[in-house]
């Protein structure tokens, strides 16, 4: 089969989000869709202009970590020129906390994931696993990424996201008021969004803390469709 598109998978950063195992879930799908897949364990590849110009889709799973000025410039340049970018959870929405220019490109930054009642906390990651609903917006119900899907429930980290109005929000989640938290009214955060940046497209889904969440039928479908939506459709 002749491939018409190239995907660059960049993974690393905090191990708690299982960047290798998580990205491996989607590699067969990308190859089935005709992508030639290149895997990098460092974001330094973003500084390679020739590689980036030949890339149709970046799938990033790098939580926290750092990015050099040259790599960030290369990433932004590539997306502006038409390379798509997609990711989930902290691998895209909590990357490179020291870079406001990266935050502007992605359009949303993880702020927190609220916890259970203090009396129910065990002192491990499950303290932040809450039952919540991902609710499609009107825009989402009409969008190809969410076609045929409805609101769905998860029991995992519920991201509180700081975002801006350039995002096209396809789904949201609402953090309720709890007596053990300091906010005073429900807070609605984007859970799935798309963003157009120059000639490129960006796709973000906030569910995806663990491989188990990524294998949820709704989450996996949304991410797979989001990657295809973000990708440049024809190589330059």
C-alpha positions, 0 to 999 in steps of 0.5 A: 500500500502506498502511503499518502500521509506521514505521522510523527508520534512524539512521546515522553515526559512524566511516566505517570501517563504511560506515554509509550503504552498509550501511544502504542494503542493508536499506532495500528489505527494510524497505519491502517489509515495509510500513515507512515509512522515515525516515533520519537522519544524527544521533542527535539525533532520539532526543530528539524524543518525538513522532517516537520515539513514532510509531516502531516500529523503530529501525535504528542504524548509528553506530559510536563517536561520542557521544550527548547526555543528552537523546537517550539519555533519549529512546532509552531511553524509546522502547524502554521504551515498545515501540519496537524497536531493531536493528543489527549490528556496531559500529553498535550494539555499539560505539556511544557508548563514554562512556555506561554507560546505553546499554551497559545498554540494548543488553546487550553492548559490543565489547571487541576483535577479535583479530588474526592472528599478528603475522608475518601482519599487514599494518598494515591492517584485514585484520589482524583478519580471521580465519576463525571459526564462528558457532554457534547455541545451543539457544535459537537453533535454536528461535528464529524469527530462526534458523529453518532456519539452522545454524552458519556460517563467516565470514572477517572481524572476530570480536567479543569482547563484554562482555555480561550475562545479560539477553540471550537468546543465539541464537548464539556464537563462540569465540576460541581460545587462541593463543601470541601472545595473552595469554588462557589459555583459549578465550573464548566471546562472544555473536554474535547476541542478543535482549533485552527492555527494558520493552515493547520489544525489542532485536536485535544481530548482531555480524557486519557489518564491511563491506557484503560481510559483510552480504550473506552469506546467513546474516548478511543473513537473520539481520539481516532477521529480527531487525529484524522480530522487534524491531519493534513489530507494531502502531503505537500 
